[in-house]
C-alpha cells in the first residue's frame, strides 16, 4: 500500500492559496471524513463476517437471504472503494461457503428421502469465473461433479438424483441456472473419474462428433477449481485436465487459434468500435469484445506453460516470472484486466439497480475522455496479446 504522505502533493495544491485557518479547517474535515469511511468499512466487515458465519447452519431458503445480503455489502463496498480484487476475493469466498452448505443440505435431503448416503466419495468442481476465483455481483452455476470409481450403475443413479437436486438447491440459494447448461444436472458435467477420463481422451484424440462444442467444453474445464467434497479426488481430475491439454499440442493449438480470432472492440485507426445500428447502437459489448478475449488468451499461455493457477492476474504474474511477458506487458495486461472488469462490475450494478436491462453493453460517450482512452488502451493490450500468441503458435 502506498504511503499516505503520497497524498500530500495534491493536498498542497488544494491549500496553496488558503489561509492558515482555512488549511486547519480542511485538515479537520479530511480527518472526519476518514473516520466516517473507516467506520463504514468496519460495519461492512462485521456484517459480512456475521452473514458468512450463519451459512453453515442455514436452510436452502435462508441461504438466499444471506446471499442477497452479502451481495449488497459487496456492492456498497465496491462503490466506495472500487477494488476489483477485493470484490473477487469476497464473492468467491462466500459463494464457496454457500455451495458447500448446498452440498450438505442435498445430502441430508437424499438420506431423508430414502436414497441413503453417497455410495462413493465425490467432489464438486467449479469453472468459469468461479473457477478463476473471479466471482462478481451476478453469478450462475458453473459446476461439475466427479465421483469415485467402483459404485457402477448404483452410483450413477444416485448422482443423477443428487445432481438434479443440487441445481435446484443452488437456484433457491441465488445461483442462476447456467444458460450454457454447465450444471450438475447435465450428464456432460457429471460422472465417475473413469467416465471423465474416457470423455477427455475422446476430445483430445478427436474421437467426438461435435469437436467444436467439445473443444469449448475443454476450454471451460481449463479453469477447473476444487470447491467441496473429496479434495484429493477433485485435484486428481483437475490434474488430469491440465496434463491432457499440455500434452496434446494440436488441441492447445486449436484453442490458441480460437483465442486469437476473437473479435475486439477496435475499429479504424484503433478507435473504439461500437455497434453501428440496432438496439445497442453506439455501444460496445465489454464482455464479448474485450474482457473475454483477454481472459481467454492469458489462459492459453498459462496452459502451454503448465501453470496450475486459474486466476487471470495470477496467471499474468506467473507468465511474467517465467519470461513469457516483459514487465511492461504484464503491467499493461493487469491494468487492462482491472479496467475491463471494473466496467463490467459497474454495468452489473446498473442492471441490479434497474438502470439498464443487461450488464454487457457500455456507451463510451458516457465516460470522460480519460476513461475512454483508458478503455481503448485496455483493448489495444488485448490485441497485442493476440498477436503474440498468433506468432508463438505459428497460426496462419
N, C-alpha and C positions, 0 to 999 in steps of 0.2 A: 504494500500500500504506500502511496506517495506521502511525503511529509506534509503536514498541514501548513508548514511555512511556505509551501509552493503556492498557496492561495494569496500570499502577501502582495506579489506584484499587481494583480488586478485590483486588490483591495486598495493598494496605494494609489492607483489611477482613480479609483472611486472617490477617495478622500482628498485628492490633490488640492482642491480649491475649497475645502471645508475649514471651518474654524475649529479650534481645539474642542469646544463644547459640542459641535456637530459630530466630530470624529468619535467622541466619547459616546454620544447617543447612538451612532451607527454600530459601534462595538457592542454596546449593551443589547441592541436589537438582534444582532447576529448571535450573541450568546443565548438569548431567549429562544430564538428560532432553532438553534442546535439542540437545546434541551427538549423542546417540543418534538423535534424529529426523533431524538433518541428514545423518548418515552413511547412514541408511536411504534417504533420498531420493537421495543421491549414488550409492548402489548401484543403485537403480532406474533412474536416468538412464543410468548406464553400461550396464546390461543392455539397456535399450531401444535405445540407440544401436547396440550390438553386433548385436542381432537385426535391426534395420532395415537395417544395413549389409550383412547377408547375403542380404537378399531379392533383390537384383539378379542373383544368380548361382544361386539355388536352383531345384530342380526342383519339379514340382507337389506331390509327396508331402512334400517338405521345407517347402514354403510353409505347410502345415497346422501343422507343428510350431512354426514361427516365429510364426504367427498365434496359436496357443494360448498360447505363452509371452508374447507382447505383451499378450494379453488378461489373463493372470494378473497381470502387472506393473501394468496399469491398475486392475484390481480391487483389489489391495492398496493402491495409491496412493490410490484413491478412499475406501477405508475409513479411511485415515489422515488424509486432507486434506478429503474431501468436496467437492472442487471440480468442479462440473458443466462449466464452461467448459474446464478443463484436460483432462478426460476426453474431451470432444467433440473438442478440438484434436488430441490424441494419437491417438485411434482413427481419426479421419478421415485423418490423415497416413499412418499405416502401412497403412490399407486402400487408399488410393490407390496406394501402392507395390506392394502385393500385386496389385491389379488390373492395373497397368502390366506387372508381371512375367508375369501370366497372359496378357496380350496377346502378349508376346514368345514365350512357350512355345508357344501355339497357332499362331502364325505359323510358327515353326520346324517344328512337327509337320506342318502343312499342306504345307510345302515338301518335307519328307522323304517324305510320302505321295503326292507327285506332283501336288499341286494348284497348285504354283507360288506365287509371291509375290502379295500383294494386287494385283488388277488396277487398282484406283484407290485414292486416299487415303481414309482413313476416320477417324472419331472415336468414342471411347467416351464417353458422357454419362451421368452418374448422376442419380437423382431421389430422392425420399423424404428420409429423414434424412441420407443420404449427400450428396444434392444440396444440402441445407441446411448441410452441414458440422457435423452434429449426431449423428455416429455414437456408439453406446454399446457395451456389452459383448456384446450379442447382435445379429447382423446377418443380413440376407438380401440377395438380389440385386435391385437396382432399377436396371437399366441399359438403355440403348438404343444402337443403332448407326446412324450416318448415314454414308453413303459418297458420294463424288463422282459427278456425272453423267458419262455417256459410256461406261460399261462395258457398258450394256444387259444382255441376258439372261445373258451370261457372268459379269458382276459379281454379278448377283442370285444365281446358282447358287453362286458362290464364297462369298458371305457367308451363305448358308443353312448351309453346312457350317461356316463359321467361327463363326457364332452358336451353333450346337449344341455345338461343341467347347468354346467359351468357357464356356458354362454348366456343362459337366461339369468343366472345369478349376477354375473358381471354387468349385464344390461341394467338390471334393477339397481345395481350399485353406481350407475352413471357412466359405464363404459359403452359407448355406442357400438352397435354391430358393424363390423368391417364391411364396407361396400365391395371390397375385393374378395370377401368370404375367406379371409385368412383367420379362421377361428377353429376352435377345438371340435366344433360340431361337423366340420368338413373332413371327410376321410383323408383328404390330401395332407392335412395338417395334424394327423393323429396316427400313431402306430407303434409297434414294438421296435426295439433297436434293430432287430434283424430286418424288419419291414422297411425301416428308414434307410438302412444300408443298401438294400436292394433298390429302393427308389432312387437314391442318389447316384448309384452306379449306372442306372439306366439313363440318367440325364447326361452325365459326363461322358458316357460311351455312345451317345447319340442313338440310343435304342428306343426312344419315345416317339410317338406320332406327332404331337404338337410341341416341337422343340422350342419355339419362341415362347410359349407360355411357361414351359418348364424352365427355360433359361431365366425368365423373370422370377420364378419361384426360387431359383438358386441365388439370385441377386438378393431377394428378400432374406433368405437364410444366412447371408453373409453378415448380418447384424445380430445374429442369434446371441442371447444372453440368458443365463440361468436366473429364474425368479423364485421357484418354490419346489418342494418335494425332495427328491434324491439328488443332491448336488453332484455326486460322483457320476451318476447316470447322465444327468444333463450335460456335464462337462465332457463326457465321453462322446456324445452326439455332436457337440459343438466342435470338438477337436477333429472328428471325422469330416465335418463340413469343410473346415479350414484346409485339411490335408488334401481333400479331393480337388478343391478349387486351385490350390497351388500346384499340384502335381499334373493336372491336365491343362496344359498351356492353351490348347485350342479353345477350350471353354472360357478361360480367362481372356483370351484374345477377343472372343465374341462379345464378352461383357464390356471390354475396353472399347470395341467398335461402337457398341450401343451408347456408351457414355459420351464418346467424342462426337456423336451425331445428334446429341440432344440440342434442340434449338434454344438460343439465348435471346434475351430482350435487347438485342443490339441491332441497329439498322445502319443506314448510310452514315459514313464518317464516324462510326462507333457511337452514334447518338442512341439514346434510349428508344427502343421500339415499342409502340403501343398499338392496340387494336384499331384498325382503320375504320371499322364500321360495326354495327350491331349493338347489343345491349351494353357492352363494355368498351365502346369507342373511346379512345383517348386514355385507356387504362392498360396496365400490364399485369400478367399473372406472375406474381413474385415467386410463388412456389414452383410452378412448372417451368418458368423461363429463366430462373436464376438460382434459387435455393437448392432445388432437387439436382440440377446438373453439378453443382458444387459438391454436394454430399456424395453423389454417385461417383464422380471422378476421383475424389480423395479415397473412397472405398476401394476402387480398383487398384490404386497404387499400394494401399495398405495390404490388400490380399496378396499382391505379387511379391511383397516382402515378407509374407508370413506373419504379419503382426496380429496379436491376439486382441488388441484394443478394438472396440467398436465405436467409441465416441469420436465424432468428427475432429474436434480440436485436439484430442489426444493423438489421433492418427496423424494430424499435421505435425504435431510436436515430434513424434517418433520419426516421421519421414525427414524432418529437418535434422534430427540427431544422427540418422544413418546416412545422410548425404543426398537424398533424393531431391530435397528442396534447399535452396540457399536461404540464408537468414532473412533476406529481404522478401523472398517469395513466400516463405512461411508466415512472416508477419502480415503480409498483404492478404493471404488467404484467411488467417484468423480474423483480421478486421472485416473481410468480406463476409465471413460466416456470421459474425456478430451483427453487422449491419442488416443483412438479409433476414436473419432470424428475428431481430428487433422489430423490423417492419411486419413480419408475419404475426408476431405476438400482438402488436398494436391493432392489426386487422382483426385478430381473434377477439380482442376487447371490443372493437366496434360491432362485431357480429353479436357478441354476448349482450351488449347494451342495446341492440336493436337498431343501430345506426345504419348498418348495411346488411345485405342478405347473406353474403359469404365472407370467407376470410382469405380469399386468394387475390383479388384484384385491387390494385393500387393506382391512383391517379397521381402521376408525378408532379402535376401542376399544383397539387395540394401541399407540396413540400416547398421549403425555401430553396434558394439557389444552391446553398452549401449542401443541403441534404440530397438534392437531386444529383449533384456532382459526386457525392459520396456513394450513392446508389449506382451511378454509372460506372464508377471506378471498381465497385464490387463485382459487377457483371463482367467488366474487362478482365479482372483477375481470373474469373472462371474460364473465360475464353482462352487466356494464356495457358491455363492448366490443361484444357482440352487439347491445345496444340502440342503441349509437351508429351501428353500420353499418346497422341496420334503418332508422334515421331518415335517414341520409345517402343511402341508395339508394331512399328512398321505397317501402319494401316494405310491402305491406298484406296 
